[in-house]
């Protein structure tokens, strides 16, 4: 597993520009280096500190 690359940044930027909004992309340890115990609290803190409305979506 690797960190996101230019393609991913463009994929993230396009809907953000279209929606005229800001998207926060947390960079966190990947598998084999990081664990859910490390990542989940850090991402939860990031969400809690967000000054804007936060919308999380999960496709089923």
N, CA, C and O atoms as CSV, one atom per row, in Angstrom:
chain,resi,resn,atom,element,x,y,z
A,1,UNK,N,N,0.838,-1.171,0.000
A,1,UNK,CA,C,0.000,0.000,0.000
A,1,UNK,C,C,0.886,1.239,0.000
A,1,UNK,O,O,1.940,1.270,0.636
A,2,UNK,N,N,0.439,2.252,-0.724
A,2,UNK,CA,C,1.183,3.507,-0.768
A,2,UNK,C,C,0.249,4.682,-0.494
A,2,UNK,O,O,-0.975,4.556,-0.506
A,3,UNK,N,N,0.870,5.811,-0.250
A,3,UNK,CA,C,0.087,7.032,-0.064
A,3,UNK,C,C,-0.549,7.428,-1.402
A,3,UNK,O,O,-0.192,6.904,-2.457
A,4,UNK,N,N,-1.494,8.359,-1.329
A,4,UNK,CA,C,-2.176,8.765,-2.547
A,4,UNK,C,C,-1.223,9.494,-3.487
A,4,UNK,O,O,-0.253,10.121,-3.060
A,5,UNK,N,N,-1.528,9.394,-4.775
A,5,UNK,CA,C,-0.687,9.975,-5.817
A,5,UNK,C,C,-1.484,11.056,-6.560
A,5,UNK,O,O,-2.636,11.327,-6.224
A,6,UNK,N,N,-0.865,11.659,-7.557
A,6,UNK,CA,C,-1.472,12.774,-8.281
A,6,UNK,C,C,-2.885,12.442,-8.773
A,6,UNK,O,O,-3.783,13.276,-8.660
A,7,UNK,N,N,-3.094,11.249,-9.312
A,7,UNK,CA,C,-4.413,10.854,-9.800
A,7,UNK,C,C,-5.460,10.988,-8.696
A,7,UNK,O,O,-6.556,11.500,-8.926
A,8,UNK,N,N,-5.115,10.525,-7.503
A,8,UNK,CA,C,-6.060,10.593,-6.384
A,8,UNK,C,C,-6.370,12.042,-6.008
A,8,UNK,O,O,-7.518,12.384,-5.724
A,9,UNK,N,N,-5.339,12.891,-6.009
A,9,UNK,CA,C,-5.561,14.294,-5.677
A,9,UNK,C,C,-6.503,14.942,-6.683
A,9,UNK,O,O,-7.369,15.731,-6.305
A,10,UNK,N,N,-6.338,14.611,-7.968
A,10,UNK,CA,C,-7.240,15.161,-8.982
A,10,UNK,C,C,-8.656,14.634,-8.786
A,10,UNK,O,O,-9.627,15.372,-8.952
A,11,UNK,N,N,-8.771,13.362,-8.435
A,11,UNK,CA,C,-10.071,12.758,-8.192
A,11,UNK,C,C,-10.773,13.429,-7.005
A,11,UNK,O,O,-11.994,13.584,-7.015
A,12,UNK,N,N,-10.025,13.817,-6.007
A,12,UNK,CA,C,-10.562,14.516,-4.838
A,12,UNK,C,C,-10.899,15.965,-5.183
A,12,UNK,O,O,-11.928,16.485,-4.753
A,13,UNK,N,N,-10.034,16.614,-5.958
A,13,UNK,CA,C,-10.194,18.043,-6.250
A,13,UNK,C,C,-11.395,18.346,-7.134
A,13,UNK,O,O,-12.063,19.362,-6.941
A,14,UNK,N,N,-11.676,17.490,-8.090
A,14,UNK,CA,C,-12.745,17.789,-9.042
A,14,UNK,C,C,-14.103,18.034,-8.367
A,14,UNK,O,O,-14.710,19.075,-8.620
A,15,UNK,N,N,-14.603,17.134,-7.531
A,15,UNK,CA,C,-15.893,17.429,-6.888
A,15,UNK,C,C,-15.807,18.585,-5.893
A,15,UNK,O,O,-16.793,19.293,-5.686
A,16,UNK,N,N,-14.650,18.785,-5.280
A,16,UNK,CA,C,-14.493,19.903,-4.342
A,16,UNK,C,C,-14.619,21.233,-5.077
A,16,UNK,O,O,-15.283,22.149,-4.592
A,17,UNK,N,N,-13.991,21.342,-6.233
A,17,UNK,CA,C,-14.069,22.568,-7.026
A,17,UNK,C,C,-15.501,22.754,-7.531
A,17,UNK,O,O,-16.046,23.855,-7.461
A,18,UNK,N,N,-16.103,21.692,-8.035
A,18,UNK,CA,C,-17.471,21.769,-8.548
A,18,UNK,C,C,-18.443,22.211,-7.457
A,18,UNK,O,O,-19.339,23.017,-7.708
A,19,UNK,N,N,-18.265,21.682,-6.245
A,19,UNK,CA,C,-19.158,22.012,-5.127
A,19,UNK,C,C,-18.742,23.293,-4.405
A,19,UNK,O,O,-19.426,23.745,-3.486
A,20,UNK,N,N,-17.615,23.875,-4.827
A,20,UNK,CA,C,-17.085,25.082,-4.186
A,20,UNK,C,C,-16.960,24.896,-2.677
A,20,UNK,O,O,-17.468,25.683,-1.878
A,21,UNK,N,N,-16.268,23.832,-2.328
A,21,UNK,CA,C,-16.091,23.505,-0.917
A,21,UNK,C,C,-14.659,23.070,-0.655
A,21,UNK,O,O,-13.852,22.955,-1.577
A,22,UNK,N,N,-14.364,22.838,0.579
A,22,UNK,CA,C,-13.046,22.367,0.985
A,22,UNK,C,C,-13.154,20.903,1.379
A,22,UNK,O,O,-14.089,20.506,2.076
A,23,UNK,N,N,-12.221,20.125,0.943
A,23,UNK,CA,C,-12.166,18.714,1.306
A,23,UNK,C,C,-10.881,18.487,2.090
A,23,UNK,O,O,-9.797,18.858,1.640
A,24,UNK,N,N,-11.006,17.886,3.250
A,24,UNK,CA,C,-9.842,17.553,4.063
A,24,UNK,C,C,-9.521,16.084,3.838
A,24,UNK,O,O,-10.374,15.212,4.004
A,25,UNK,N,N,-8.287,15.827,3.460
A,25,UNK,CA,C,-7.853,14.460,3.190
A,25,UNK,C,C,-6.793,14.091,4.217
A,25,UNK,O,O,-5.639,14.501,4.094
A,26,UNK,N,N,-7.172,13.324,5.222
A,26,UNK,CA,C,-6.175,12.954,6.225
A,26,UNK,C,C,-5.180,11.947,5.654
A,26,UNK,O,O,-5.558,10.982,4.991
A,27,UNK,N,N,-3.932,12.191,5.921
A,27,UNK,CA,C,-2.889,11.238,5.551
A,27,UNK,C,C,-2.522,10.501,6.836
A,27,UNK,O,O,-2.130,11.114,7.828
A,28,UNK,N,N,-2.652,9.213,6.803
A,28,UNK,CA,C,-2.447,8.431,8.017
A,28,UNK,C,C,-1.643,7.177,7.701
A,28,UNK,O,O,-1.473,6.830,6.533
A,29,UNK,N,N,-1.151,6.500,8.722
A,29,UNK,CA,C,-0.346,5.296,8.480
A,29,UNK,C,C,-1.159,4.234,7.744
A,29,UNK,O,O,-2.340,4.031,8.028
A,30,UNK,N,N,-0.530,3.581,6.821
A,30,UNK,CA,C,-1.194,2.552,6.042
A,30,UNK,C,C,-0.997,1.172,6.671
A,30,UNK,O,O,-0.220,1.004,7.611
A,31,UNK,N,N,-1.717,0.197,6.132
A,31,UNK,CA,C,-1.612,-1.167,6.662
A,31,UNK,C,C,-0.159,-1.605,6.745
A,31,UNK,O,O,0.692,-1.169,5.970
A,32,UNK,N,N,0.084,-2.437,7.657
A,32,UNK,CA,C,1.416,-2.948,8.011
A,32,UNK,C,C,2.247,-1.928,8.775
A,32,UNK,O,O,3.271,-2.285,9.358
A,33,UNK,N,N,1.828,-0.662,8.785
A,33,UNK,CA,C,2.550,0.346,9.566
A,33,UNK,C,C,1.652,0.995,10.603
A,33,UNK,O,O,2.119,1.403,11.667
A,34,UNK,N,N,0.372,1.093,10.299
A,34,UNK,CA,C,-0.568,1.747,11.203
A,34,UNK,C,C,-1.688,0.802,11.586
A,34,UNK,O,O,-1.927,-0.202,10.916
A,35,UNK,N,N,-2.367,1.130,12.661
A,35,UNK,CA,C,-3.482,0.307,13.119
A,35,UNK,C,C,-4.718,1.189,13.291
A,35,UNK,O,O,-4.620,2.414,13.373
A,36,UNK,N,N,-5.872,0.547,13.342
A,36,UNK,CA,C,-7.114,1.281,13.579
A,36,UNK,C,C,-7.049,2.018,14.909
A,36,UNK,O,O,-7.600,3.111,15.041
A,37,UNK,N,N,-6.388,1.436,15.883
A,37,UNK,CA,C,-6.267,2.080,17.200
A,37,UNK,C,C,-5.538,3.414,17.101
A,37,UNK,O,O,-5.789,4.312,17.906
A,38,UNK,N,N,-4.647,3.560,16.137
A,38,UNK,CA,C,-3.925,4.824,15.931
A,38,UNK,C,C,-4.711,5.780,15.037
A,38,UNK,O,O,-4.782,6.978,15.308
A,39,UNK,N,N,-5.294,5.246,13.984
A,39,UNK,CA,C,-5.903,6.076,12.955
A,39,UNK,C,C,-7.265,6.628,13.367
A,39,UNK,O,O,-7.525,7.815,13.174
A,40,UNK,N,N,-8.124,5.806,13.919
A,40,UNK,CA,C,-9.491,6.245,14.222
A,40,UNK,C,C,-9.524,7.436,15.178
A,40,UNK,O,O,-10.236,8.399,14.892
A,41,UNK,N,N,-8.795,7.425,16.297
A,41,UNK,CA,C,-8.823,8.613,17.164
A,41,UNK,C,C,-8.303,9.873,16.466
A,41,UNK,O,O,-8.839,10.960,16.681
A,42,UNK,N,N,-7.278,9.741,15.642
A,42,UNK,CA,C,-6.721,10.908,14.946
A,42,UNK,C,C,-7.728,11.477,13.952
A,42,UNK,O,O,-7.886,12.694,13.865
A,43,UNK,N,N,-8.406,10.618,13.208
A,43,UNK,CA,C,-9.405,11.090,12.244
A,43,UNK,C,C,-10.619,11.652,12.987
A,43,UNK,O,O,-11.197,12.645,12.545
A,44,UNK,N,N,-11.008,11.050,14.082
A,44,UNK,CA,C,-12.126,11.577,14.886
A,44,UNK,C,C,-11.793,12.963,15.428
A,44,UNK,O,O,-12.652,13.844,15.437
A,45,UNK,N,N,-10.561,13.163,15.878
A,45,UNK,CA,C,-10.142,14.487,16.356
A,45,UNK,C,C,-10.179,15.505,15.221
A,45,UNK,O,O,-10.614,16.641,15.414
A,46,UNK,N,N,-9.727,15.101,14.050
A,46,UNK,CA,C,-9.750,15.988,12.892
A,46,UNK,C,C,-11.193,16.403,12.581
A,46,UNK,O,O,-11.460,17.577,12.321
A,47,UNK,N,N,-12.107,15.456,12.609
A,47,UNK,CA,C,-13.517,15.756,12.341
A,47,UNK,C,C,-14.089,16.669,13.423
A,47,UNK,O,O,-14.833,17.600,13.114
A,48,UNK,N,N,-13.754,16.415,14.671
A,48,UNK,CA,C,-14.273,17.230,15.776
A,48,UNK,C,C,-13.770,18.663,15.695
A,48,UNK,O,O,-14.476,19.590,16.093
A,49,UNK,N,N,-12.562,18.855,15.188
A,49,UNK,CA,C,-11.969,20.183,15.086
A,49,UNK,C,C,-12.386,20.936,13.825
A,49,UNK,O,O,-12.017,22.097,13.646
A,50,UNK,N,N,-13.148,20.288,12.958
A,50,UNK,CA,C,-13.557,20.911,11.704
A,50,UNK,C,C,-14.486,22.083,11.968
A,50,UNK,O,O,-15.484,21.932,12.672
A,51,UNK,N,N,-14.173,23.260,11.409
A,51,UNK,CA,C,-15.019,24.428,11.643
A,51,UNK,C,C,-16.301,24.408,10.815
A,51,UNK,O,O,-17.231,25.162,11.097
A,52,UNK,N,N,-16.356,23.568,9.816
A,52,UNK,CA,C,-17.520,23.518,8.922
A,52,UNK,C,C,-18.363,22.286,9.219
A,52,UNK,O,O,-17.968,21.390,9.965
A,53,UNK,N,N,-19.538,22.280,8.605
A,53,UNK,CA,C,-20.395,21.107,8.719
A,53,UNK,C,C,-19.656,19.917,8.112
A,53,UNK,O,O,-19.039,20.026,7.053
A,54,UNK,N,N,-19.728,18.815,8.779
A,54,UNK,CA,C,-19.028,17.620,8.321
A,54,UNK,C,C,-20.059,16.607,7.868
A,54,UNK,O,O,-20.984,16.276,8.609
A,55,UNK,N,N,-19.898,16.118,6.655
A,55,UNK,CA,C,-20.809,15.110,6.126
A,55,UNK,C,C,-19.990,13.889,5.773
A,55,UNK,O,O,-19.080,13.947,4.946
A,56,UNK,N,N,-20.320,12.801,6.402
A,56,UNK,CA,C,-19.674,11.527,6.102
A,56,UNK,C,C,-20.679,10.679,5.348
A,56,UNK,O,O,-21.854,10.623,5.711
A,57,UNK,N,N,-20.224,10.033,4.320
A,57,UNK,CA,C,-21.127,9.222,3.522
A,57,UNK,C,C,-20.544,7.833,3.364
A,57,UNK,O,O,-19.341,7.659,3.173
A,58,UNK,N,N,-21.410,6.864,3.448
A,58,UNK,CA,C,-20.988,5.484,3.253
A,58,UNK,C,C,-21.953,4.845,2.277
A,58,UNK,O,O,-23.153,4.764,2.539
A,59,UNK,N,N,-21.436,4.397,1.169
A,59,UNK,CA,C,-22.268,3.746,0.171
A,59,UNK,C,C,-22.505,2.308,0.577
A,59,UNK,O,O,-21.601,1.630,1.067
A,60,UNK,N,N,-23.709,1.855,0.374
A,60,UNK,CA,C,-24.014,0.434,0.695
A,60,UNK,C,C,-24.350,-0.307,-0.558
A,60,UNK,O,O,-24.635,-1.504,-0.510
